[in-house]
Amino acid sequence: MSDTQRPSVLCVVAADERRASLVDAFDESISVETMASVDDAVAMLETSVGIHCVLLGDDVRDGDLVEAIEQFDGLILDPPVVAVAEDRVDVAAAALDAGAVDVVDDGSAVARRLAVGRAVRAAERWIRETESRSMSKVRTLFENTSDGIVEAKLSGETAIIQQANHAFASMFGAEPGTLVGQDLDEVVLPPSRRTEGRDINRRVANGERVETEVRRFAADEVRTFLLRSVAVTRGSDRAYFVYTDVTERRERERELQRQNERLDEFAGIVSHDLRNPLTVARGHHELLDDEYDHPSLDELGWALDRMESLIADVLQLARTGKTVDDPQPASLKHVVREAWSYCDTASASLTVVEHDGALLADPERLSALFENLYRNSVAHVGDDVAVTVERAARGFAVADDGPGLPVTDASRAFEQGFTTAENGTGFGLAIVEDIAEAHGWTVRVDPTHDGARFVFEGVEWVDADRLDPGEQSGDAAVDEDAGV
């Protein structure tokens, strides 16, 4: 049993005088809570972690001791129940069968002292067994985790290694047994940087739970670790130091940041350095078109329109390819229908198959994904295309009733610049793939579908109650499986 954890007993007795006499029999070192109702006691134990035993009188639950004992069965912490009964001999067998660990009477001062003594011993035994199970779990984690873990004894600014797991020893090039007794900072830090380690040790020794990112020389190179401290027990002079290698994760984040910066720079070039001279060229074309009637002007107008479309698509491609850092809960049905309203879909129809939940995404870029898919369907099938959006096994799918993609073209569908539409730019599906990848999703063409069907996987779904009220109410007004 922990030195800092004293037994706590919940005394559940209906009669006030009887309950008070039992409480008086407890030593002052024992923490005692009291209640008169079994229902109230059970409700408390469903949320409390500070009770180690229940001392239960036979006057609760209308005198039905067995029913009262059974009411405590199934609680997560499952504290032991010691029953006090006037007719102990008559009810003991049934009470023990119902789950009580002991049955005693409380008809005298001596009997009451015996009863509370049994309750305290049951509480102490429960604490020891619980701590033993907890330490067993810690030991299993200690030996099998890929994180480096050290148990150290703290003395002022010094942390002396008591034990280290194989992962830690491997990280820092040592055998686990050779680390015991060494100064932790001398193992993980060069002399010039040991002040940093001493500062962390002092904070942990003062009871602070430290979680910080540190740089350590490991595996013949400087690597980045997330360092967390966890006290072995509250108030103890020992603590665990857990090292999680996050080098690759941080490098990926830095690379994504560099990529996003390059995309921002590229978007600026497209938006200003290309679009501005295009605007000048379009103005001169309009002046010439007003003054002259020449077939080359029609070709020039078409070329300028084409450049405008390409610039718009390339700009969208640059902006949508940035990694989604802070996805928000979004109603798929809400975004699907909103995106539909942004497109010139003529007589085309949309069907949204009903489903529960919301997905984590950037709503604006998710809308752009659907807009590009809708335009792709209209461009390849025609104004009367029927589009269906539905939830799939690991995400969602968007399908149309057109002729589908030729098998030879399916693998090239997401290539930038590839298109089978007469006036297509070839960027629509590339934008769709970039948006999916920015969310951490994958997208593929379903070869078994008669029309074109795009399946998105790796999507994270959450409960619909995390949606904004406006998005929830907007969805409620839409019929299931309704075409638009």
Residue pairs with C-beta under 8 A, 6 or more apart in sequence:
1 124
1 127
1 128
1 131
2 127
2 131
2 233
2 234
3 233
3 235
4 233
4 234
4 235
5 127
6 29
6 30
6 31
7 30
7 31
7 52
7 53
7 120
7 123
7 124
7 127
8 30
8 31
8 32
8 33
8 50
8 51
8 52
8 53
8 123
9 26
9 30
9 31
9 32
9 33
9 51
9 52
9 53
9 54
9 55
9 116
9 119
9 120
9 123
10 32
10 33
10 34
10 35
10 41
10 44
10 45
10 51
10 53
10 54
10 55
10 79
11 19
11 22
11 23
11 32
11 33
11 34
11 35
11 55
12 34
12 35
12 36
12 37
12 38
12 41
12 54
12 55
12 56
12 57
12 60
12 68
13 19
13 22
13 34
13 36
13 55
13 56
13 57
13 59
13 60
13 84
14 36
14 37
14 57
14 59
14 60
15 57
15 59
16 36
18 57
18 59
18 106
19 34
19 36
19 57
21 106
21 112
22 55
22 57
22 84
22 106
22 112
22 115
22 116
23 32
23 34
25 109
25 112
25 113
25 115
25 116
26 32
26 116
26 120
27 120
30 116
30 120
31 50
33 44
33 51
35 41
35 44
36 60
37 60
38 56
38 60
38 61
38 68
38 71
38 72
39 71
41 54
41 72
42 71
42 72
42 75
44 51
45 51
45 54
45 72
45 75
45 77
45 79
46 75
46 76
49 77
51 77
51 79
52 79
52 80
52 122
52 123
52 124
52 126
52 127
53 79
53 80
53 81
53 82
53 119
53 120
53 122
53 123
53 126
54 72
54 79
54 80
54 81
54 82
55 82
55 84
55 115
55 116
55 119
56 65
56 68
56 69
56 72
56 81
56 82
56 83
56 84
56 100
57 83
57 84
57 85
57 106
58 65
58 68
58 83
58 84
58 85
58 86
58 87
58 91
60 68
61 67
61 68
61 71
65 83
65 85
65 91
65 94
65 95
65 98
66 91
66 94
66 95
66 97
66 98
69 81
69 83
69 95
69 98
69 99
69 100
70 98
70 99
72 79
72 81
72 99
73 98
73 99
79 123
79 126
80 101
80 122
80 123
80 125
80 126
81 99
81 100
81 101
82 100
82 101
82 102
82 103
82 104
82 115
82 118
82 119
82 122
83 91
83 95
83 100
83 102
83 103
83 104
84 103
84 104
84 105
84 106
84 115
85 91
85 92
85 95
85 103
85 104
85 105
86 105
86 106
86 107
88 103
88 104
88 105
91 103
92 103
95 103
96 103
101 122
102 118
102 122
104 111
104 114
104 115
104 118
105 111
105 115
106 112
106 115
141 149
142 149
142 165
143 165
143 166
145 165
145 167
146 167
147 167
147 242
147 243
147 244
147 245
148 164
148 165
148 167
148 168
148 169
148 170
148 171
148 172
148 225
148 242
148 243
148 244
148 245
149 164
149 165
149 167
149 168
149 240
149 241
149 242
149 243
150 159
150 161
150 163
150 164
150 165
150 168
150 179
150 184
150 240
150 241
150 243
151 161
151 162
151 163
151 164
151 232
151 238
151 239
151 240
152 159
152 160
152 161
152 162
152 184
152 238
152 239
152 240
152 241
153 159
153 160
153 162
153 237
153 238
154 201
154 204
154 205
154 237
154 238
154 239
155 205
155 237
156 201
156 202
156 205
157 198
157 199
157 201
157 202
157 205
158 183
158 185
158 198
158 201
159 183
159 184
159 185
159 197
159 201
159 204
159 239
159 241
160 181
160 182
160 183
160 184
161 179
161 180
161 181
161 182
161 183
161 184
161 187
162 180
162 238
163 176
163 180
164 174
164 176
164 179
164 180
165 176
166 176
168 176
168 179
168 243
169 175
169 176
169 179
171 218
171 219
171 243
171 245
172 187
172 188
172 216
172 218
173 218
173 219
173 220
174 187
179 187
184 197
184 201
184 241
185 194
185 197
185 198
185 201
186 194
188 197
188 216
188 217
188 218
189 196
189 197
189 216
189 217
190 217
196 214
200 210
200 212
200 227
200 229
203 210
203 229
204 210
204 229
204 231
204 239
204 241
205 237
207 231
207 235
208 229
209 228
209 229
209 230
209 231
210 227
210 228
210 229
211 226
211 227
211 228
211 229
212 226
212 227
213 224
213 225
213 226
213 227
213 246
214 224
214 225
214 227
215 222
215 223
215 224
215 225
216 222
216 223
216 225
216 243
217 223
218 225
218 245
223 245
223 247
224 245
224 246
224 247
224 250
225 243
225 244
225 245
225 246
225 247
226 243
226 244
226 246
227 241
227 242
227 243
227 244
228 241
228 242
228 244
229 239
229 240
229 241
229 242
230 239
230 240
230 242
231 238
231 239
231 240
232 238
232 239
232 240
256 323
259 321
259 322
259 323
260 322
260 323
263 318
263 319
263 321
263 322
264 318
264 322
266 318
267 315
267 318
267 319
270 311
270 314
270 315
270 318
271 315
274 311
275 311
278 304
278 307
278 308
278 311
281 304
282 304
282 308
285 297
285 300
285 301
285 304
288 297
289 297
289 301
309 425
310 425
310 427
313 425
313 427
313 428
313 431
314 427
316 368
316 427
316 431
317 416
317 427
317 430
317 431
317 434
320 365
320 368
320 369
320 431
320 434
320 435
320 438
321 434
321 435
321 437
321 438
322 438
323 438
324 361
324 362
324 365
324 438
324 439
324 440
326 362
327 360
327 361
327 362
327 439
327 460
328 360
328 361
328 362
328 363
329 358
329 359
329 360
329 462
329 466
329 467
330 358
330 359
330 360
330 361
330 363
330 366
330 467
330 471
331 358
331 464
331 467
331 471
331 472
331 474
331 475
332 352
332 355
332 358
332 359
332 389
332 391
332 396
333 352
333 354
333 355
333 389
333 475
333 478
334 471
334 474
334 475
335 361
335 363
335 366
335 367
335 370
336 350
336 352
336 370
336 389
337 350
337 352
337 478
337 484
338 367
339 366
339 367
339 368
339 369
339 370
339 371
339 374
340 350
340 370
340 374
340 484
342 367
342 371
343 371
343 374
343 375
343 378
344 378
345 374
345 378
345 383
346 378
346 383
346 384
347 383
347 384
348 374
348 377
348 378
348 383
348 384
348 385
348 386
348 387
349 384
349 385
349 386
349 387
349 483
349 484
350 374
350 387
350 388
350 389
350 483
350 484
351 386
351 387
351 388
351 389
351 481
351 482
351 483
351 484
352 388
352 389
352 390
352 478
352 481
352 482
353 388
353 389
353 390
353 391
353 480
353 481
354 480
354 481
355 390
355 391
356 464
357 461
357 462
357 463
357 464
358 461
358 462
358 463
358 464
358 466
358 467
359 395
359 396
359 459
359 460
359 461
359 462
360 459
360 460
360 461
360 462
361 439
361 459
362 438
362 439
365 435
365 438
365 439
366 435
366 439
368 431
368 435
369 431
369 432
369 435
369 436
370 389
370 398
372 428
372 429
372 431
372 432
373 387
373 398
373 428
373 432
373 454
374 387
375 428
376 428
376 429
376 432
376 452
377 385
377 387
377 400
377 402
377 452
378 385
379 421
379 423
379 424
379 428
380 402
380 420
380 421
380 452
381 400
381 401
381 402
381 403
381 451
382 402
385 400
385 401
385 402
386 400
386 401
386 483
387 398
387 399
387 400
388 398
388 399
388 400
389 396
389 397
389 398
390 396
390 397
390 399
391 397
392 455
392 456
392 457
393 457
394 457
394 458
394 459
395 441
395 455
395 456
395 457
395 458
395 459
396 456
396 459
397 446
397 453
397 454
397 455
397 456
398 453
398 454
398 456
399 446
399 449
399 451
399 452
399 453
399 454
400 451
400 452
400 453
401 450
401 451
402 451
402 452
403 451
404 449
404 450
404 451
404 452
404 453
405 413
405 445
405 452
407 447
409 418
409 420
410 445
410 447
412 418
413 429
413 445
414 429
414 430
414 432
414 433
414 443
415 426
415 430
416 426
416 427
416 430
417 425
417 426
417 427
417 430
418 426
419 425
419 426
419 428
432 443
432 454
433 443
436 442
436 443
436 456
439 458
439 459
440 458
441 456
441 457
441 458
441 459
442 456
442 457
442 458
443 454
443 455
443 456
443 457
444 454
444 455
444 457
445 452
445 453
445 454
445 455
446 453
446 454
446 455
464 472
465 472
467 475
